[in-house]
Amino acid sequence: MKAKKILVMGVSGCGKSLIGSEIAKALGLPFHDGDDYHPKANVEKMAQGIPLNDDDRIGWLETLNRIYVESDAAVIACSALKPAYRDILRRDNDELVIVYLQGDFETIWSRHQQRANHYFNGEVMLKSQFEALIEPEQDEALFIDISEDVPQVLAAALKAIEESTNGAI
């Protein structure tokens, strides 16, 4: 089975967009940054430093699920912080491979401080993501340590995807 539908998940600043786009490029798959699909109200809320709640995220997750269901292949970067969110993304999409970019608060916060012109605003919001995060079960996702540099993280993710699909990527 070739991995054709991949979710790259984790808290803001873990590298979802960068690693997700590089995975897509390496595998010749289309890439979608989940942030691009947030409704305007969500973006405005986050820009004001107000964390999103479950109600804010439901319509957004439904939109991302439609991308998977209506596509033959897609790599999507999405925080997918809770099991219920991942369930929505997996609906009618059983072949979904989940790549969890796992890192600690200090590592990710240091990366956040280097970002410019991003609507995700501040340490309070990052803390809220860590508080909301319910890590996937070991059999639900491929766990990738983000403490290394980008080429190493990408190589680890591609290797894990290949191994999870019995060498067919």
N, C-alpha and C positions, 0 to 999 in steps of 0.2 A: 504494500500500500504506500503510495507516494503522499507525503504531507502536502495538502493543497489548501487547507484552511487552518490558519494559525492565529492564536490570540497571544499577544505579548502583553503581559499584565504586571502591575506593581504600582506603588505609590508614585505621586508626581515627583519627577526628578531622578527616577531610577534608570532612565535611559530608554523607555519604551519606544519613543518615536525614532530615535537614532538606531537602536538595535533592530527594531521592527522593520524599518526601511532597508537596513542592510541585509536582514534575513530575506526580505522580499526580493531584493536585487540579486542576491546569491542564488536564490531558487527560481528566479524568473517569474515571480508572482506579483500581482497588483498589491500595492500598499495603501492603506487608509489610516490616517491618524484620527483616532476617535475624538480628539479634541475639536476637530474641524466640524463635527456633527452636533455639537452642543447647541441647543437653542440660545438665542440672544439673551434671554432672561438668566440662564445659567452662567453665561460668560460675564454678564454684568454683576451677578451676585459674587462670583469668585474674584473679580477685579476689585470688589469692595472688601475683600478679605472675609467674606461670609461663606462658610463651608456649605456644600450641597447636602441635602438630605435625600432619603430614599425616594420620596415623591418627585424631587427634581430630576432624579436619574432614570426613572422608569421609561419615559418616552425616548430618551437618548439611547438607552440599552436596546429598546425595541427596534430603533432605527438601525443600530449596528447589527442586530440579529438579521434584519432583512437583507443587509449587504451580504452576509454569509449565505443565507438561504437562496438568494437570487443570483449568486455567483458560482462559477465552477471552482474558483480559487480566490483566496484573499488572505492577506496578512493584515490584522487590525491591531493597533496599539490602543489599549483601553485599561484603565485602572482596575476594573473588575474586582473591587475590594472585598466583596462578600459572596458567600456561596449562592445566595439568591440571584445576584447579578450574573454570576457565571452560568447559572441555570438558564437564565433568559438568553444569554449568548449561545448556549448549546442547544436550545430548542430547535428541533428539526435539523440538527447539525451535529449528529453523533460523531462524525469523524474529526471534530475539532481537536487540535493539538494545542495545549496551553503551555506557554513558556512564562514562568514566573521569575522576574528579575528581582532577586532578594538582596536587600542591603539594610544596614542599620541607619538609625536616624542621623547620627553625626556625619556619616559618609554622604548621605543624600542631602542634608542641609548644607554641607560645604559646597556641593555642586549647584544647589539652588542659588546660593549667593553669587555664583559666577554667571547666572543667566541674565540676559537683558531683554527687555520688552516682552515679557511673558505675562499673561493675565493672571496666572496663578500667583497669589499674593501672600507671601509671608510665612514666618515660622509657625504661627497659630494654625494656619491652614494645613501645613505639612503635619503638624502634630495631630490635627483632626483626622487626617488620612491614616496615620499610624493607629489611632484609636479605633477607627472604623474597620481597619484591615483584619480580616479573618483569613489567615493564610490557607491556601489550598491543602488538601490532604496529599500525602506523598504520592498516591496513585492517581491523583487528579491532574497534576501538572509536573512539568520538568523544572526543577529548581536550579537557577543559574545565579551564582554568587557574582555580584557586581563590583566587588572590591578591586578587581583588576582593571587594566585599561581596556578601551573599546575593542581593539583587535582580539584580545584574549576572551572577553565576554562573548563576542560574536562567534569566535571559534568554538567555545564551550556550548553555546546555544545550537549551532549547526550540528555539532557532534551529537548532542542529546536528541535533537529532532531525528537525525539519521538513525540513531540507535532505537528510538521509540517506534520507528516505522520499518524496522528490520532492514536497514540499509538502503531504503528506497526514498531518497529525497530528490 
